[in-house]
Amino acid sequence: MSAIDSLPPLRAVIAEHQLSAKKQLGQNFLLDLNLTAKIARQAGDLAGCDVLEIGPGPGGLTRGLLAEGARRVLAVEKDARCIPALEQIAAAYPGRLEVVHGDALEIDPLSRLTPPIRIAANLPYNVGTELLVRWLTPKDWPPFWQSLTLMFQREVADRIVAAPGSKAYGRLAILSQWRAEARIVMSLPPEAFTPPPKISSAVVHLTALPEPRYPADAAVLSRVVAAAFNQRRKMLRAALKGVTPDVIGCLERAGIDPTERAEQVDLERFCALSREVAKSR
């Protein structure tokens, strides 16, 4: 679907710039512009929005975001080989694409973006979860972003939307669902990528809530949840004994049986427990 713009198909771009995917950079290129345009549409109405894209690679999703009307795209790319291909896209969309060569874990994009801001990315597998946790745990809430439209390994996507009682339910589900509305909006098989990864992928759309679903101190909640799921096979009275001396009292006041395990406790009760832990200090 090269007709979304005047640029050549992605396979031709990759051949021209010799962009073989590098495993150490977590790269798997999505070459079907029909799919990249569809992912861009999952981000919603982009007119009037700046979009932050991490790991654009040869620019398939970048082109989709621009074609779908993004006011401006800031593309952060670590692989220097991809920069010339991205600069060709910038030339085709004057004033609408800024390409930054650097590590997304080290760059602060805020000075380069104007609200409203959305984030859309086929995240490199090796940094995807770390970036998501950073975006979900800023010092202040609401965050700088309105929504996140992100591709992950299917296993990670399932962990983001998991419900209590499931094997996938854990810290990532709590962090995601406390402050955002999270849902899987697309699934992609390995053969959609070049080279094909060994696992399936999925696109998750998260919309920032104006305020957290339940009151809790973010740092206390994070500590409680980490301790609970780090020893998820243990009863909570044992898993949380290092969090507070009055662990059983805090659990009972939060409406949690001390013999329950972390995966049995829903978000509301984890927030109640965090409030009790904060009061017990």
C-alpha positions in Angstrom: 0.0 0.0 0.0 2.6 2.6 -1.1 -0.3 4.8 -2.3 -0.6 6.3 1.2 2.1 8.7 0.0 4.6 9.3 -2.9 7.3 7.3 -1.2 8.5 3.8 -2.3 7.4 0.5 -0.8 9.1 -0.4 2.5 10.9 -3.4 0.9 12.5 -1.0 -1.6 13.5 1.4 1.3 15.1 -1.5 3.2 17.0 -2.7 0.2 18.2 0.8 -0.7 19.5 1.5 2.8 20.6 -2.1 3.5 18.4 -2.2 6.7 18.7 -5.8 7.9 16.9 -6.1 11.3 19.3 -6.4 14.2 18.4 -8.8 17.0 20.4 -6.9 19.6 18.2 -3.8 18.9 15.0 -5.8 19.3 14.1 -5.1 15.6 11.4 -6.8 13.6 10.2 -4.7 10.7 6.5 -4.5 9.8 6.5 -3.9 6.0 2.9 -4.0 5.1 1.7 -0.4 4.9 -1.9 -1.6 5.1 -1.1 -2.8 8.6 0.9 0.2 9.7 -1.9 2.5 8.6 -4.4 0.3 10.5 -2.2 0.6 13.7 -2.0 4.4 13.2 -5.9 4.5 13.0 -6.0 2.7 16.4 -4.4 5.8 17.9 -7.6 7.7 17.2 -8.1 11.1 15.5 -4.5 12.5 15.2 -5.5 15.8 13.7 -4.2 18.5 16.0 -2.0 16.1 18.0 1.8 15.7 18.3 2.8 12.0 18.2 5.8 10.5 19.8 7.1 7.4 18.1 9.9 5.2 19.5 11.9 2.9 17.3 10.4 3.8 13.8 13.0 1.7 11.9 12.4 2.2 8.2 9.3 4.3 8.9 6.3 2.2 8.1 4.3 3.3 11.1 5.7 6.8 10.8 4.2 7.1 7.3 0.9 5.7 8.6 0.8 8.3 11.4 1.5 11.2 9.0 -1.0 9.9 6.4 -3.6 9.7 9.1 -3.2 13.4 9.8 -0.9 13.7 12.8 0.0 17.4 13.2 3.6 16.4 13.9 5.6 13.2 14.6 8.7 13.1 16.8 10.5 9.8 15.8 13.3 8.6 18.2 15.5 6.1 16.5 18.6 4.4 18.0 19.8 2.8 14.8 21.8 5.3 12.7 21.3 3.1 9.6 17.6 4.1 9.6 18.1 7.9 9.8 18.5 8.5 6.0 15.3 6.6 5.3 13.4 8.6 8.0 14.8 11.8 6.6 13.3 10.9 3.2 9.9 10.7 4.9 10.5 14.1 6.6 11.2 15.6 3.2 8.0 14.2 1.8 6.0 15.7 4.8 7.7 19.2 5.2 7.6 20.5 8.8 5.7 17.5 10.2 8.4 14.9 11.0 11.3 15.5 13.4 13.8 12.6 13.5 16.0 12.3 16.7 18.9 9.9 16.6 19.3 8.5 20.2 18.2 6.1 22.9 14.6 6.5 24.0 15.6 5.6 27.5 17.9 8.6 27.7 16.0 11.3 25.8 13.4 13.7 27.2 11.0 14.4 24.4 8.8 16.9 26.1 10.8 20.0 25.0 10.1 18.9 21.4 6.4 18.2 21.7 3.3 20.4 22.0 0.1 19.1 23.7 -2.1 17.3 23.0 0.4 14.5 22.8 -0.1 10.8 21.9 2.4 8.0 21.8 2.3 5.4 19.1 5.0 2.8 18.5 6.0 -0.6 17.4 8.2 -0.8 20.4 11.6 -2.6 20.3 11.0 -5.8 22.3 14.0 -5.2 24.5 12.8 -1.8 25.9 9.1 -2.0 25.5 8.1 -2.9 29.1 10.5 -0.4 30.6 9.2 2.4 28.6 5.6 1.5 29.4 6.3 1.5 33.1 8.0 4.9 32.8 5.0 6.4 31.0 2.6 4.9 33.6 4.5 6.1 36.6 5.3 9.8 36.2 5.7 12.1 39.2 2.5 13.9 38.4 -0.8 12.7 37.0 -2.5 13.2 34.5 0.7 12.5 32.4 1.9 14.4 29.4 0.3 11.9 27.0 -3.4 11.4 26.2 -3.1 7.8 24.9 -0.6 5.1 24.2 -0.9 2.9 21.1 1.8 0.3 21.4 2.8 -3.0 19.9 4.2 -5.7 22.2 4.9 -9.3 22.3 1.5 -11.0 22.8 2.6 -12.3 26.2 3.3 -8.7 27.4 0.0 -7.4 25.9 -1.9 -10.1 27.8 -0.2 -9.0 31.1 -1.3 -5.4 30.6 -5.0 -6.3 30.3 -5.0 -9.3 32.6 -7.8 -9.8 35.2 -7.3 -11.1 38.7 -7.1 -14.9 39.0 -5.3 -15.3 35.7 -1.6 -16.4 35.3 -0.9 -13.2 33.3 -2.2 -11.0 36.2 0.6 -9.1 37.9 2.4 -5.8 38.5 2.0 -4.7 34.8 -1.8 -5.1 35.0 -2.0 -3.2 38.2 0.1 -0.3 37.0 -1.7 -0.1 33.6 -5.3 -0.4 34.9 -4.9 1.9 37.9 -4.4 5.0 35.9 -5.5 4.0 32.3 -8.1 2.2 30.3 -6.3 -0.6 28.6 -7.5 -2.9 25.8 -6.0 -5.1 23.0 -7.0 -3.6 19.7 -5.1 -5.7 17.2 -3.3 -9.1 17.0 -0.5 -9.8 14.5 1.0 -13.1 13.6 4.8 -13.7 13.3 4.7 -13.7 9.5 3.6 -10.1 9.4 7.2 -9.1 10.3 10.6 -9.3 8.7 12.3 -11.3 10.1 9.4 -13.2 11.6 9.8 -13.4 15.5 9.1 -16.6 17.3 6.0 -15.2 19.0 2.8 -13.4 18.1 2.4 -9.7 18.7 -0.5 -7.4 19.7 -1.3 -3.7 19.8 -2.5 -2.3 23.1 -4.4 1.0 23.3 -4.2 2.8 26.7 -6.2 5.9 27.4 -5.0 8.0 30.4 -7.7 8.5 33.1 -8.1 12.0 34.6 -7.2 10.5 38.0 -6.4 7.0 39.3 -9.4 4.6 39.7 -8.8 4.4 43.5 -6.8 6.5 45.9 -3.3 5.3 46.7 0.2 6.7 47.0 1.9 5.7 43.8 5.2 4.8 45.5 3.6 2.7 48.2 1.3 0.9 45.7 4.3 0.1 43.5 6.2 -1.3 46.5 3.3 -3.4 47.8 2.5 -4.8 44.4 6.2 -5.6 43.6 6.6 -7.4 46.9 3.3 -9.3 46.5 4.1 -10.6 43.0 7.8 -11.2 43.5 6.7 -14.1 45.7 3.3 -14.8 44.0 3.2 -18.4 45.2 3.4 -17.3 48.8 0.4 -16.2 50.9 0.3 -12.5 51.2 1.0 -12.6 55.0 4.4 -14.0 54.1 5.1 -12.2 50.8 4.5 -8.8 52.4 6.2 -9.3 55.8 9.1 -7.0 54.7 6.7 -4.2 53.7 5.2 -3.4 57.1 5.5 -5.0 60.6 1.6 -5.0 60.9 1.1 -7.0 57.7 -1.8 -9.1 58.9 -3.6 -6.1 60.4 -3.2 -4.1 57.1 -4.4 -7.0 55.0 -7.5 -7.5 57.2 -8.4 -3.8 57.3 -8.1 -3.8 53.5 -10.6 -6.7 53.3 -8.0 -9.2 52.2 -7.6 -12.6 53.8 -3.9 -12.9 54.8 -3.9 -16.4 53.3 -4.8 -15.1 49.8 -2.1 -14.9 47.1 -1.3 -11.8 45.0 -3.1 -13.1 41.9 -6.4 -13.3 43.8 -6.4 -9.6 44.8 -8.1 -7.1 42.6 -6.9 -3.5 41.9 -9.3 -1.9 44.4 -8.1 -4.0 47.3 -4.5 -3.5 46.4 -5.1 0.2 46.6 -6.9 -0.2 49.9 -4.0 -2.3 51.2 -1.6 0.5 50.1 -3.5 3.1 52.0 -3.3 0.9 55.1 0.4 0.3 54.7 0.9 4.1 54.4 -1.0 4.7 57.6 0.9 2.0 59.4 4.3 3.6 58.9 
